[in-house]
Amino acid sequence: MSNLFTDSFHGSVFATIFDKPFRVFERNDNVPDMWSRLENLIKIIGNNSVIGQIDENLDNIIGEKVKYNKENIDMLKDKSIKYLKQSLNFETEL
């Protein structure tokens, strides 16, 4: 199992979608909008341990198992699909 180390919101989302362990690190430029999106994602997945610290020993997390709140993710996925179907007047299942 490979780990992802990123400072990217999109990288974190893809790691979540594909059930990959990841650590996200805050950027030095401290762009608040980007970090607030990451905070929201972290709340959804229910795992604060994905927030990395620059001085942490990354050897300790290599190969760790994924621990995301799948119920929250599935609920939001279903809500998004329902919204899209309603917006597009799409009645059949995708």
PyMOL Python script that loads the backbone (N, CA, C, O; Angstrom):
from pymol import cmd

cmd.read_pdbstr("""\
ATOM      1  N   MET A   1       0.853  -1.176   0.000  1.00  0.00           N
ATOM      2  CA  MET A   1       0.000   0.000   0.000  1.00  0.00           C
ATOM      3  C   MET A   1       0.894   1.231   0.000  1.00  0.00           C
ATOM      4  O   MET A   1       1.797   1.347   0.828  1.00  0.00           O
ATOM      5  N   SER A   2       0.646   2.144  -0.920  1.00  0.00           N
ATOM      6  CA  SER A   2       1.468   3.342  -0.992  1.00  0.00           C
ATOM      7  C   SER A   2       0.770   4.512  -0.313  1.00  0.00           C
ATOM      8  O   SER A   2      -0.457   4.608  -0.304  1.00  0.00           O
ATOM      9  N   ASN A   3       1.567   5.381   0.243  1.00  0.00           N
ATOM     10  CA  ASN A   3       1.065   6.573   0.915  1.00  0.00           C
ATOM     11  C   ASN A   3       1.243   7.774   0.003  1.00  0.00           C
ATOM     12  O   ASN A   3       2.139   7.802  -0.841  1.00  0.00           O
ATOM     13  N   LEU A   4       0.380   8.766   0.182  1.00  0.00           N
ATOM     14  CA  LEU A   4       0.485  10.016  -0.549  1.00  0.00           C
ATOM     15  C   LEU A   4       0.830  11.107   0.443  1.00  0.00           C
ATOM     16  O   LEU A   4       0.214  11.213   1.504  1.00  0.00           O
ATOM     17  N   PHE A   5       1.803  11.906   0.102  1.00  0.00           N
ATOM     18  CA  PHE A   5       2.180  13.068   0.895  1.00  0.00           C
ATOM     19  C   PHE A   5       1.953  14.280   0.013  1.00  0.00           C
ATOM     20  O   PHE A   5       2.525  14.376  -1.072  1.00  0.00           O
ATOM     21  N   THR A   6       1.115  15.212   0.473  1.00  0.00           N
ATOM     22  CA  THR A   6       0.689  16.301  -0.401  1.00  0.00           C
ATOM     23  C   THR A   6       0.427  17.573   0.392  1.00  0.00           C
ATOM     24  O   THR A   6       0.305  17.547   1.616  1.00  0.00           O
ATOM     25  N   ASP A   7       0.343  18.674  -0.321  1.00  0.00           N
ATOM     26  CA  ASP A   7      -0.165  19.927   0.243  1.00  0.00           C
ATOM     27  C   ASP A   7      -1.371  20.378  -0.582  1.00  0.00           C
ATOM     28  O   ASP A   7      -1.765  21.544  -0.544  1.00  0.00           O
ATOM     29  N   SER A   8      -1.946  19.438  -1.322  1.00  0.00           N
ATOM     30  CA  SER A   8      -2.998  19.735  -2.288  1.00  0.00           C
ATOM     31  C   SER A   8      -4.361  19.210  -1.832  1.00  0.00           C
ATOM     32  O   SER A   8      -4.474  18.079  -1.361  1.00  0.00           O
ATOM     33  N   PHE A   9      -5.381  20.038  -1.976  1.00  0.00           N
ATOM     34  CA  PHE A   9      -6.750  19.612  -1.711  1.00  0.00           C
ATOM     35  C   PHE A   9      -7.134  18.476  -2.652  1.00  0.00           C
ATOM     36  O   PHE A   9      -7.679  17.461  -2.219  1.00  0.00           O
ATOM     37  N   HIS A  10      -6.850  18.650  -3.930  1.00  0.00           N
ATOM     38  CA  HIS A  10      -7.251  17.643  -4.909  1.00  0.00           C
ATOM     39  C   HIS A  10      -6.516  16.326  -4.689  1.00  0.00           C
ATOM     40  O   HIS A  10      -7.107  15.259  -4.850  1.00  0.00           O
ATOM     41  N   GLY A  11      -5.254  16.384  -4.329  1.00  0.00           N
ATOM     42  CA  GLY A  11      -4.519  15.169  -4.005  1.00  0.00           C
ATOM     43  C   GLY A  11      -5.148  14.438  -2.834  1.00  0.00           C
ATOM     44  O   GLY A  11      -5.229  13.210  -2.830  1.00  0.00           O
ATOM     45  N   SER A  12      -5.594  15.194  -1.843  1.00  0.00           N
ATOM     46  CA  SER A  12      -6.243  14.609  -0.670  1.00  0.00           C
ATOM     47  C   SER A  12      -7.583  13.973  -1.038  1.00  0.00           C
ATOM     48  O   SER A  12      -7.925  12.904  -0.531  1.00  0.00           O
ATOM     49  N   VAL A  13      -8.331  14.620  -1.909  1.00  0.00           N
ATOM     50  CA  VAL A  13      -9.611  14.072  -2.356  1.00  0.00           C
ATOM     51  C   VAL A  13      -9.404  12.765  -3.108  1.00  0.00           C
ATOM     52  O   VAL A  13     -10.105  11.784  -2.862  1.00  0.00           O
ATOM     53  N   PHE A  14      -8.443  12.754  -4.025  1.00  0.00           N
ATOM     54  CA  PHE A  14      -8.195  11.525  -4.786  1.00  0.00           C
ATOM     55  C   PHE A  14      -7.705  10.398  -3.879  1.00  0.00           C
ATOM     56  O   PHE A  14      -8.077   9.242  -4.080  1.00  0.00           O
ATOM     57  N   ALA A  15      -6.888  10.716  -2.897  1.00  0.00           N
ATOM     58  CA  ALA A  15      -6.449   9.686  -1.949  1.00  0.00           C
ATOM     59  C   ALA A  15      -7.654   9.115  -1.213  1.00  0.00           C
ATOM     60  O   ALA A  15      -7.726   7.906  -0.992  1.00  0.00           O
ATOM     61  N   THR A  16      -8.587   9.957  -0.837  1.00  0.00           N
ATOM     62  CA  THR A  16      -9.799   9.507  -0.150  1.00  0.00           C
ATOM     63  C   THR A  16     -10.645   8.637  -1.067  1.00  0.00           C
ATOM     64  O   THR A  16     -11.103   7.568  -0.662  1.00  0.00           O
ATOM     65  N   ILE A  17     -10.855   9.085  -2.292  1.00  0.00           N
ATOM     66  CA  ILE A  17     -11.667   8.328  -3.252  1.00  0.00           C
ATOM     67  C   ILE A  17     -11.092   6.934  -3.478  1.00  0.00           C
ATOM     68  O   ILE A  17     -11.835   5.955  -3.554  1.00  0.00           O
ATOM     69  N   PHE A  18      -9.774   6.849  -3.585  1.00  0.00           N
ATOM     70  CA  PHE A  18      -9.132   5.578  -3.893  1.00  0.00           C
ATOM     71  C   PHE A  18      -8.642   4.834  -2.650  1.00  0.00           C
ATOM     72  O   PHE A  18      -7.849   3.898  -2.750  1.00  0.00           O
ATOM     73  N   ASP A  19      -9.126   5.261  -1.471  1.00  0.00           N
ATOM     74  CA  ASP A  19      -8.804   4.591  -0.200  1.00  0.00           C
ATOM     75  C   ASP A  19      -7.307   4.450   0.036  1.00  0.00           C
ATOM     76  O   ASP A  19      -6.835   3.388   0.441  1.00  0.00           O
ATOM     77  N   LYS A  20      -6.570   5.509  -0.215  1.00  0.00           N
ATOM     78  CA  LYS A  20      -5.127   5.507   0.009  1.00  0.00           C
ATOM     79  C   LYS A  20      -4.805   6.329   1.249  1.00  0.00           C
ATOM     80  O   LYS A  20      -5.389   7.393   1.456  1.00  0.00           O
ATOM     81  N   PRO A  21      -3.892   5.852   2.067  1.00  0.00           N
ATOM     82  CA  PRO A  21      -3.463   6.667   3.204  1.00  0.00           C
ATOM     83  C   PRO A  21      -2.720   7.900   2.703  1.00  0.00           C
ATOM     84  O   PRO A  21      -1.968   7.827   1.731  1.00  0.00           O
ATOM     85  N   PHE A  22      -2.931   9.022   3.366  1.00  0.00           N
ATOM     86  CA  PHE A  22      -2.241  10.240   2.953  1.00  0.00           C
ATOM     87  C   PHE A  22      -1.967  11.128   4.150  1.00  0.00           C
ATOM     88  O   PHE A  22      -2.590  11.002   5.204  1.00  0.00           O
ATOM     89  N   ARG A  23      -1.024  12.024   3.958  1.00  0.00           N
ATOM     90  CA  ARG A  23      -0.754  13.102   4.894  1.00  0.00           C
ATOM     91  C   ARG A  23      -0.803  14.383   4.082  1.00  0.00           C
ATOM     92  O   ARG A  23      -0.217  14.472   3.003  1.00  0.00           O
ATOM     93  N   VAL A  24      -1.502  15.365   4.608  1.00  0.00           N
ATOM     94  CA  VAL A  24      -1.566  16.663   3.956  1.00  0.00           C
ATOM     95  C   VAL A  24      -0.831  17.656   4.844  1.00  0.00           C
ATOM     96  O   VAL A  24      -1.002  17.686   6.062  1.00  0.00           O
ATOM     97  N   PHE A  25      -0.010  18.463   4.194  1.00  0.00           N
ATOM     98  CA  PHE A  25       0.813  19.432   4.906  1.00  0.00           C
ATOM     99  C   PHE A  25       0.376  20.836   4.527  1.00  0.00           C
ATOM    100  O   PHE A  25       0.083  21.119   3.365  1.00  0.00           O
ATOM    101  N   GLU A  26       0.336  21.709   5.521  1.00  0.00           N
ATOM    102  CA  GLU A  26      -0.053  23.090   5.267  1.00  0.00           C
ATOM    103  C   GLU A  26       1.042  23.782   4.467  1.00  0.00           C
ATOM    104  O   GLU A  26       2.230  23.608   4.740  1.00  0.00           O
ATOM    105  N   ARG A  27       0.637  24.556   3.494  1.00  0.00           N
ATOM    106  CA  ARG A  27       1.590  25.275   2.645  1.00  0.00           C
ATOM    107  C   ARG A  27       2.202  26.437   3.410  1.00  0.00           C
ATOM    108  O   ARG A  27       1.584  26.992   4.319  1.00  0.00           O
ATOM    109  N   ASN A  28       3.407  26.793   3.038  1.00  0.00           N
ATOM    110  CA  ASN A  28       4.087  27.918   3.677  1.00  0.00           C
ATOM    111  C   ASN A  28       3.403  29.239   3.405  1.00  0.00           C
ATOM    112  O   ASN A  28       3.494  30.165   4.211  1.00  0.00           O
ATOM    113  N   ASP A  29       2.704  29.340   2.258  1.00  0.00           N
ATOM    114  CA  ASP A  29       2.045  30.607   1.935  1.00  0.00           C
ATOM    115  C   ASP A  29       0.760  30.809   2.728  1.00  0.00           C
ATOM    116  O   ASP A  29       0.176  31.892   2.707  1.00  0.00           O
ATOM    117  N   ASN A  30       0.315  29.752   3.434  1.00  0.00           N
ATOM    118  CA  ASN A  30      -0.865  29.820   4.306  1.00  0.00           C
ATOM    119  C   ASN A  30      -2.082  30.426   3.636  1.00  0.00           C
ATOM    120  O   ASN A  30      -2.741  31.294   4.207  1.00  0.00           O
ATOM    121  N   VAL A  31      -2.381  29.979   2.441  1.00  0.00           N
ATOM    122  CA  VAL A  31      -3.566  30.458   1.729  1.00  0.00           C
ATOM    123  C   VAL A  31      -4.789  29.952   2.475  1.00  0.00           C
ATOM    124  O   VAL A  31      -5.045  28.748   2.470  1.00  0.00           O
ATOM    125  N   PRO A  32      -5.562  30.837   3.124  1.00  0.00           N
ATOM    126  CA  PRO A  32      -6.658  30.384   3.979  1.00  0.00           C
ATOM    127  C   PRO A  32      -7.757  29.626   3.240  1.00  0.00           C
ATOM    128  O   PRO A  32      -8.299  28.662   3.782  1.00  0.00           O
ATOM    129  N   ASP A  33      -8.099  30.030   2.029  1.00  0.00           N
ATOM    130  CA  ASP A  33      -9.174  29.359   1.303  1.00  0.00           C
ATOM    131  C   ASP A  33      -8.832  27.898   1.032  1.00  0.00           C
ATOM    132  O   ASP A  33      -9.689  27.024   1.154  1.00  0.00           O
ATOM    133  N   MET A  34      -7.579  27.634   0.665  1.00  0.00           N
ATOM    134  CA  MET A  34      -7.168  26.267   0.373  1.00  0.00           C
ATOM    135  C   MET A  34      -7.215  25.430   1.644  1.00  0.00           C
ATOM    136  O   MET A  34      -7.696  24.297   1.611  1.00  0.00           O
ATOM    137  N   TRP A  35      -6.735  25.949   2.739  1.00  0.00           N
ATOM    138  CA  TRP A  35      -6.695  25.163   3.965  1.00  0.00           C
ATOM    139  C   TRP A  35      -8.104  24.935   4.517  1.00  0.00           C
ATOM    140  O   TRP A  35      -8.365  23.887   5.107  1.00  0.00           O
ATOM    141  N   SER A  36      -9.000  25.876   4.342  1.00  0.00           N
ATOM    142  CA  SER A  36     -10.366  25.673   4.842  1.00  0.00           C
ATOM    143  C   SER A  36     -11.057  24.535   4.099  1.00  0.00           C
ATOM    144  O   SER A  36     -11.849  23.804   4.694  1.00  0.00           O
ATOM    145  N   ARG A  37     -10.771  24.374   2.810  1.00  0.00           N
ATOM    146  CA  ARG A  37     -11.319  23.239   2.060  1.00  0.00           C
ATOM    147  C   ARG A  37     -10.771  21.930   2.616  1.00  0.00           C
ATOM    148  O   ARG A  37     -11.498  20.944   2.735  1.00  0.00           O
ATOM    149  N   LEU A  38      -9.491  21.928   2.955  1.00  0.00           N
ATOM    150  CA  LEU A  38      -8.896  20.723   3.529  1.00  0.00           C
ATOM    151  C   LEU A  38      -9.492  20.413   4.892  1.00  0.00           C
ATOM    152  O   LEU A  38      -9.735  19.250   5.214  1.00  0.00           O
ATOM    153  N   GLU A  39      -9.727  21.442   5.692  1.00  0.00           N
ATOM    154  CA  GLU A  39     -10.360  21.224   7.000  1.00  0.00           C
ATOM    155  C   GLU A  39     -11.743  20.600   6.836  1.00  0.00           C
ATOM    156  O   GLU A  39     -12.114  19.706   7.597  1.00  0.00           O
ATOM    157  N   ASN A  40     -12.505  21.062   5.852  1.00  0.00           N
ATOM    158  CA  ASN A  40     -13.825  20.486   5.598  1.00  0.00           C
ATOM    159  C   ASN A  40     -13.721  19.030   5.171  1.00  0.00           C
ATOM    160  O   ASN A  40     -14.500  18.191   5.623  1.00  0.00           O
ATOM    161  N   LEU A  41     -12.767  18.727   4.307  1.00  0.00           N
ATOM    162  CA  LEU A  41     -12.563  17.342   3.883  1.00  0.00           C
ATOM    163  C   LEU A  41     -12.185  16.463   5.079  1.00  0.00           C
ATOM    164  O   LEU A  41     -12.692  15.350   5.220  1.00  0.00           O
ATOM    165  N   ILE A  42     -11.314  16.956   5.918  1.00  0.00           N
ATOM    166  CA  ILE A  42     -10.868  16.188   7.087  1.00  0.00           C
ATOM    167  C   ILE A  42     -12.039  15.925   8.032  1.00  0.00           C
ATOM    168  O   ILE A  42     -12.131  14.842   8.610  1.00  0.00           O
ATOM    169  N   LYS A  43     -12.921  16.885   8.195  1.00  0.00           N
ATOM    170  CA  LYS A  43     -14.125  16.669   9.019  1.00  0.00           C
ATOM    171  C   LYS A  43     -15.008  15.592   8.400  1.00  0.00           C
ATOM    172  O   LYS A  43     -15.550  14.747   9.113  1.00  0.00           O
ATOM    173  N   ILE A  44     -15.154  15.617   7.091  1.00  0.00           N
ATOM    174  CA  ILE A  44     -16.001  14.640   6.406  1.00  0.00           C
ATOM    175  C   ILE A  44     -15.444  13.231   6.574  1.00  0.00           C
ATOM    176  O   ILE A  44     -16.191  12.299   6.871  1.00  0.00           O
ATOM    177  N   ILE A  45     -14.132  13.072   6.384  1.00  0.00           N
ATOM    178  CA  ILE A  45     -13.558  11.732   6.480  1.00  0.00           C
ATOM    179  C   ILE A  45     -13.356  11.293   7.920  1.00  0.00           C
ATOM    180  O   ILE A  45     -13.118  10.114   8.183  1.00  0.00           O
ATOM    181  N   GLY A  46     -13.449  12.238   8.864  1.00  0.00           N
ATOM    182  CA  GLY A  46     -13.376  11.893  10.281  1.00  0.00           C
ATOM    183  C   GLY A  46     -12.026  11.370  10.736  1.00  0.00           C
ATOM    184  O   GLY A  46     -11.954  10.466  11.568  1.00  0.00           O
ATOM    185  N   ASN A  47     -10.947  11.939  10.188  1.00  0.00           N
ATOM    186  CA  ASN A  47      -9.622  11.444  10.547  1.00  0.00           C
ATOM    187  C   ASN A  47      -8.625  12.596  10.580  1.00  0.00           C
ATOM    188  O   ASN A  47      -8.022  12.940   9.564  1.00  0.00           O
ATOM    189  N   ASN A  48      -8.462  13.189  11.765  1.00  0.00           N
ATOM    190  CA  ASN A  48      -7.519  14.306  11.909  1.00  0.00           C
ATOM    191  C   ASN A  48      -6.068  13.891  11.764  1.00  0.00           C
ATOM    192  O   ASN A  48      -5.196  14.739  11.573  1.00  0.00           O
ATOM    193  N   SER A  49      -5.801  12.604  11.852  1.00  0.00           N
ATOM    194  CA  SER A  49      -4.407  12.159  11.783  1.00  0.00           C
ATOM    195  C   SER A  49      -3.813  12.324  10.393  1.00  0.00           C
ATOM    196  O   SER A  49      -2.614  12.110  10.214  1.00  0.00           O
ATOM    197  N   VAL A  50      -4.617  12.697   9.403  1.00  0.00           N
ATOM    198  CA  VAL A  50      -4.075  12.912   8.055  1.00  0.00           C
ATOM    199  C   VAL A  50      -3.316  14.232   7.959  1.00  0.00           C
ATOM    200  O   VAL A  50      -2.614  14.470   6.977  1.00  0.00           O
ATOM    201  N   ILE A  51      -3.450  15.092   8.967  1.00  0.00           N
ATOM    202  CA  ILE A  51      -2.725  16.363   8.956  1.00  0.00           C
ATOM    203  C   ILE A  51      -1.277  16.082   9.346  1.00  0.00           C
ATOM    204  O   ILE A  51      -0.993  15.608  10.446  1.00  0.00           O
ATOM    205  N   GLY A  52      -0.377  16.382   8.428  1.00  0.00           N
ATOM    206  CA  GLY A  52       1.035  16.111   8.660  1.00  0.00           C
ATOM    207  C   GLY A  52       1.737  17.271   9.333  1.00  0.00           C
ATOM    208  O   GLY A  52       1.327  18.426   9.225  1.00  0.00           O
ATOM    209  N   GLN A  53       2.794  16.933  10.021  1.00  0.00           N
ATOM    210  CA  GLN A  53       3.672  17.932  10.634  1.00  0.00           C
ATOM    211  C   GLN A  53       5.040  17.818   9.962  1.00  0.00           C
ATOM    212  O   GLN A  53       5.533  16.714   9.730  1.00  0.00           O
ATOM    213  N   ILE A  54       5.632  18.932   9.659  1.00  0.00           N
ATOM    214  CA  ILE A  54       6.897  18.950   8.924  1.00  0.00           C
ATOM    215  C   ILE A  54       7.971  18.122   9.633  1.00  0.00           C
ATOM    216  O   ILE A  54       8.798  17.495   8.971  1.00  0.00           O
ATOM    217  N   ASP A  55       7.970  18.110  10.944  1.00  0.00           N
ATOM    218  CA  ASP A  55       9.039  17.430  11.682  1.00  0.00           C
ATOM    219  C   ASP A  55       8.692  15.999  12.096  1.00  0.00           C
ATOM    220  O   ASP A  55       9.459  15.379  12.833  1.00  0.00           O
ATOM    221  N   GLU A  56       7.557  15.456  11.641  1.00  0.00           N
ATOM    222  CA  GLU A  56       7.195  14.096  12.054  1.00  0.00           C
ATOM    223  C   GLU A  56       8.012  13.053  11.309  1.00  0.00           C
ATOM    224  O   GLU A  56       8.496  13.296  10.204  1.00  0.00           O
ATOM    225  N   ASN A  57       8.156  11.899  11.925  1.00  0.00           N
ATOM    226  CA  ASN A  57       8.865  10.785  11.312  1.00  0.00           C
ATOM    227  C   ASN A  57       7.885  10.046  10.411  1.00  0.00           C
ATOM    228  O   ASN A  57       7.018   9.318  10.895  1.00  0.00           O
ATOM    229  N   LEU A  58       8.018  10.230   9.121  1.00  0.00           N
ATOM    230  CA  LEU A  58       7.068   9.663   8.168  1.00  0.00           C
ATOM    231  C   LEU A  58       7.205   8.149   8.048  1.00  0.00           C
ATOM    232  O   LEU A  58       6.300   7.490   7.537  1.00  0.00           O
ATOM    233  N   ASP A  59       8.320   7.589   8.509  1.00  0.00           N
ATOM    234  CA  ASP A  59       8.481   6.132   8.493  1.00  0.00           C
ATOM    235  C   ASP A  59       7.395   5.448   9.314  1.00  0.00           C
ATOM    236  O   ASP A  59       7.028   4.307   9.035  1.00  0.00           O
ATOM    237  N   ASN A  60       6.881   6.140  10.322  1.00  0.00           N
ATOM    238  CA  ASN A  60       5.867   5.552  11.204  1.00  0.00           C
ATOM    239  C   ASN A  60       4.522   5.349  10.520  1.00  0.00           C
ATOM    240  O   ASN A  60       3.703   4.561  10.993  1.00  0.00           O
ATOM    241  N   ILE A  61       4.282   6.047   9.414  1.00  0.00           N
ATOM    242  CA  ILE A  61       2.968   5.937   8.789  1.00  0.00           C
ATOM    243  C   ILE A  61       2.976   5.172   7.481  1.00  0.00           C
ATOM    244  O   ILE A  61       1.913   4.913   6.915  1.00  0.00           O
ATOM    245  N   ILE A  62       4.144   4.805   6.989  1.00  0.00           N
ATOM    246  CA  ILE A  62       4.216   4.055   5.744  1.00  0.00           C
ATOM    247  C   ILE A  62       3.473   2.733   5.924  1.00  0.00           C
ATOM    248  O   ILE A  62       3.759   1.976   6.851  1.00  0.00           O
ATOM    249  N   GLY A  63       2.536   2.465   5.051  1.00  0.00           N
ATOM    250  CA  GLY A  63       1.788   1.216   5.099  1.00  0.00           C
ATOM    251  C   GLY A  63       0.632   1.200   6.087  1.00  0.00           C
ATOM    252  O   GLY A  63       0.025   0.149   6.297  1.00  0.00           O
ATOM    253  N   GLU A  64       0.310   2.341   6.702  1.00  0.00           N
ATOM    254  CA  GLU A  64      -0.810   2.340   7.640  1.00  0.00           C
ATOM    255  C   GLU A  64      -2.121   2.124   6.902  1.00  0.00           C
ATOM    256  O   GLU A  64      -2.236   2.456   5.722  1.00  0.00           O
ATOM    257  N   LYS A  65      -3.088   1.581   7.578  1.00  0.00           N
ATOM    258  CA  LYS A  65      -4.381   1.290   6.969  1.00  0.00           C
ATOM    259  C   LYS A  65      -5.235   2.558   6.885  1.00  0.00           C
ATOM    260  O   LYS A  65      -5.090   3.484   7.685  1.00  0.00           O
ATOM    261  N   VAL A  66      -6.117   2.569   5.904  1.00  0.00           N
ATOM    262  CA  VAL A  66      -7.025   3.691   5.697  1.00  0.00           C
ATOM    263  C   VAL A  66      -8.104   3.669   6.772  1.00  0.00           C
ATOM    264  O   VAL A  66      -8.671   2.619   7.075  1.00  0.00           O
ATOM    265  N   LYS A  67      -8.380   4.828   7.341  1.00  0.00           N
ATOM    266  CA  LYS A  67      -9.412   4.941   8.374  1.00  0.00           C
ATOM    267  C   LYS A  67     -10.257   6.180   8.100  1.00  0.00           C
ATOM    268  O   LYS A  67     -10.106   7.211   8.757  1.00  0.00           O
ATOM    269  N   TYR A  68     -11.149   6.062   7.121  1.00  0.00           N
ATOM    270  CA  TYR A  68     -12.018   7.177   6.758  1.00  0.00           C
ATOM    271  C   TYR A  68     -13.452   6.823   7.107  1.00  0.00           C
ATOM    272  O   TYR A  68     -13.831   5.652   7.093  1.00  0.00           O
ATOM    273  N   ASN A  69     -14.247   7.831   7.419  1.00  0.00           N
ATOM    274  CA  ASN A  69     -15.658   7.646   7.735  1.00  0.00           C
ATOM    275  C   ASN A  69     -16.427   7.444   6.425  1.00  0.00           C
ATOM    276  O   ASN A  69     -16.868   8.405   5.795  1.00  0.00           O
ATOM    277  N   LYS A  70     -16.574   6.199   6.037  1.00  0.00           N
ATOM    278  CA  LYS A  70     -17.219   5.862   4.759  1.00  0.00           C
ATOM    279  C   LYS A  70     -18.691   6.267   4.749  1.00  0.00           C
ATOM    280  O   LYS A  70     -19.225   6.601   3.691  1.00  0.00           O
ATOM    281  N   GLU A  71     -19.359   6.246   5.905  1.00  0.00           N
ATOM    282  CA  GLU A  71     -20.770   6.640   5.954  1.00  0.00           C
ATOM    283  C   GLU A  71     -20.939   8.096   5.538  1.00  0.00           C
ATOM    284  O   GLU A  71     -21.834   8.418   4.756  1.00  0.00           O
ATOM    285  N   ASN A  72     -20.085   8.978   6.055  1.00  0.00           N
ATOM    286  CA  ASN A  72     -20.158  10.396   5.674  1.00  0.00           C
ATOM    287  C   ASN A  72     -19.884  10.580   4.192  1.00  0.00           C
ATOM    288  O   ASN A  72     -20.575  11.338   3.511  1.00  0.00           O
ATOM    289  N   ILE A  73     -18.874   9.883   3.700  1.00  0.00           N
ATOM    290  CA  ILE A  73     -18.516  10.005   2.290  1.00  0.00           C
ATOM    291  C   ILE A  73     -19.660   9.514   1.406  1.00  0.00           C
ATOM    292  O   ILE A  73     -20.028  10.186   0.442  1.00  0.00           O
ATOM    293  N   ASP A  74     -20.223   8.353   1.722  1.00  0.00           N
ATOM    294  CA  ASP A  74     -21.322   7.804   0.928  1.00  0.00           C
ATOM    295  C   ASP A  74     -22.564   8.687   0.996  1.00  0.00           C
ATOM    296  O   ASP A  74     -23.255   8.865  -0.007  1.00  0.00           O
ATOM    297  N   MET A  75     -22.849   9.238   2.168  1.00  0.00           N
ATOM    298  CA  MET A  75     -24.009  10.108   2.323  1.00  0.00           C
ATOM    299  C   MET A  75     -23.868  11.347   1.434  1.00  0.00           C
ATOM    300  O   MET A  75     -24.816  11.731   0.748  1.00  0.00           O
ATOM    301  N   LEU A  76     -22.698  11.966   1.448  1.00  0.00           N
ATOM    302  CA  LEU A  76     -22.483  13.155   0.620  1.00  0.00           C
ATOM    303  C   LEU A  76     -22.469  12.814  -0.864  1.00  0.00           C
ATOM    304  O   LEU A  76     -22.924  13.605  -1.690  1.00  0.00           O
ATOM    305  N   LYS A  77     -21.953  11.653  -1.198  1.00  0.00           N
ATOM    306  CA  LYS A  77     -21.965  11.201  -2.595  1.00  0.00           C
ATOM    307  C   LYS A  77     -23.405  11.032  -3.075  1.00  0.00           C
ATOM    308  O   LYS A  77     -23.761  11.510  -4.152  1.00  0.00           O
ATOM    309  N   ASP A  78     -24.232  10.355  -2.280  1.00  0.00           N
ATOM    310  CA  ASP A  78     -25.643  10.163  -2.631  1.00  0.00           C
ATOM    311  C   ASP A  78     -26.377  11.501  -2.743  1.00  0.00           C
ATOM    312  O   ASP A  78     -27.185  11.701  -3.650  1.00  0.00           O
ATOM    313  N   LYS A  79     -26.091  12.403  -1.822  1.00  0.00           N
ATOM    314  CA  LYS A  79     -26.713  13.727  -1.848  1.00  0.00           C
ATOM    315  C   LYS A  79     -26.327  14.476  -3.124  1.00  0.00           C
ATOM    316  O   LYS A  79     -27.164  15.142  -3.733  1.00  0.00           O
ATOM    317  N   SER A  80     -25.065  14.367  -3.523  1.00  0.00           N
ATOM    318  CA  SER A  80     -24.598  15.040  -4.743  1.00  0.00           C
ATOM    319  C   SER A  80     -25.255  14.456  -5.992  1.00  0.00           C
ATOM    320  O   SER A  80     -25.658  15.191  -6.893  1.00  0.00           O
ATOM    321  N   ILE A  81     -25.358  13.142  -6.037  1.00  0.00           N
ATOM    322  CA  ILE A  81     -25.993  12.486  -7.186  1.00  0.00           C
ATOM    323  C   ILE A  81     -27.464  12.882  -7.266  1.00  0.00           C
ATOM    324  O   ILE A  81     -27.976  13.157  -8.351  1.00  0.00           O
ATOM    325  N   LYS A  82     -28.135  12.911  -6.134  1.00  0.00           N
ATOM    326  CA  LYS A  82     -29.552  13.311  -6.103  1.00  0.00           C
ATOM    327  C   LYS A  82     -29.707  14.753  -6.600  1.00  0.00           C
ATOM    328  O   LYS A  82     -30.610  15.050  -7.382  1.00  0.00           O
ATOM    329  N   TYR A  83     -28.835  15.631  -6.150  1.00  0.00           N
ATOM    330  CA  TYR A  83     -28.888  17.029  -6.587  1.00  0.00           C
ATOM    331  C   TYR A  83     -28.687  17.131  -8.099  1.00  0.00           C
ATOM    332  O   TYR A  83     -29.422  17.845  -8.782  1.00  0.00           O
ATOM    333  N   LEU A  84     -27.696  16.418  -8.614  1.00  0.00           N
ATOM    334  CA  LEU A  84     -27.441  16.465 -10.052  1.00  0.00           C
ATOM    335  C   LEU A  84     -28.620  15.931 -10.853  1.00  0.00           C
ATOM    336  O   LEU A  84     -28.987  16.510 -11.875  1.00  0.00           O
ATOM    337  N   LYS A  85     -29.218  14.830 -10.399  1.00  0.00           N
ATOM    338  CA  LYS A  85     -30.373  14.267 -11.095  1.00  0.00           C
ATOM    339  C   LYS A  85     -31.539  15.250 -11.103  1.00  0.00           C
ATOM    340  O   LYS A  85     -32.199  15.434 -12.126  1.00  0.00           O
ATOM    341  N   GLN A  86     -31.786  15.877  -9.961  1.00  0.00           N
ATOM    342  CA  GLN A  86     -32.879  16.844  -9.892  1.00  0.00           C
ATOM    343  C   GLN A  86     -32.592  18.051 -10.774  1.00  0.00           C
ATOM    344  O   GLN A  86     -33.481  18.547 -11.466  1.00  0.00           O
ATOM    345  N   SER A  87     -31.366  18.515 -10.749  1.00  0.00           N
ATOM    346  CA  SER A  87     -30.998  19.684 -11.557  1.00  0.00           C
ATOM    347  C   SER A  87     -31.107  19.424 -13.043  1.00  0.00           C
ATOM    348  O   SER A  87     -31.433  20.319 -13.823  1.00  0.00           O
ATOM    349  N   LEU A  88     -30.831  18.197 -13.422  1.00  0.00           N
ATOM    350  CA  LEU A  88     -30.853  17.829 -14.839  1.00  0.00           C
ATOM    351  C   LEU A  88     -32.164  17.170 -15.255  1.00  0.00           C
ATOM    352  O   LEU A  88     -32.307  16.725 -16.394  1.00  0.00           O
ATOM    353  N   ASN A  89     -33.117  17.110 -14.331  1.00  0.00           N
ATOM    354  CA  ASN A  89     -34.388  16.442 -14.570  1.00  0.00           C
ATOM    355  C   ASN A  89     -34.169  15.017 -15.078  1.00  0.00           C
ATOM    356  O   ASN A  89     -34.799  14.576 -16.040  1.00  0.00           O
ATOM    357  N   PHE A  90     -33.269  14.320 -14.414  1.00  0.00           N
ATOM    358  CA  PHE A  90     -32.886  12.972 -14.804  1.00  0.00           C
ATOM    359  C   PHE A  90     -33.540  12.000 -13.839  1.00  0.00           C
ATOM    360  O   PHE A  90     -33.213  12.004 -12.652  1.00  0.00           O
ATOM    361  N   GLU A  91     -34.449  11.175 -14.311  1.00  0.00           N
ATOM    362  CA  GLU A  91     -35.256  10.331 -13.447  1.00  0.00           C
ATOM    363  C   GLU A  91     -34.726   8.906 -13.260  1.00  0.00           C
ATOM    364  O   GLU A  91     -35.019   8.280 -12.241  1.00  0.00           O
ATOM    365  N   THR A  92     -33.965   8.386 -14.205  1.00  0.00           N
ATOM    366  CA  THR A  92     -33.506   7.002 -14.094  1.00  0.00           C
ATOM    367  C   THR A  92     -32.205   6.928 -13.308  1.00  0.00           C
ATOM    368  O   THR A  92     -31.512   7.928 -13.122  1.00  0.00           O
ATOM    369  N   GLU A  93     -31.889   5.713 -12.848  1.00  0.00           N
ATOM    370  CA  GLU A  93     -30.668   5.496 -12.085  1.00  0.00           C
ATOM    371  C   GLU A  93     -29.451   5.650 -12.985  1.00  0.00           C
ATOM    372  O   GLU A  93     -29.496   5.327 -14.172  1.00  0.00           O
ATOM    373  N   LEU A  94     -28.364   6.148 -12.406  1.00  0.00           N
ATOM    374  CA  LEU A  94     -27.099   6.253 -13.140  1.00  0.00           C
ATOM    375  C   LEU A  94     -26.382   4.925 -13.115  1.00  0.00           C
ATOM    376  O   LEU A  94     -25.294   4.800 -13.678  1.00  0.00           O
TER     377      LEU A  94
END
""", "prot")
cmd.dss("prot")
cmd.show_as("cartoon", "prot")
cmd.util.cbc("prot")
cmd.orient("prot")
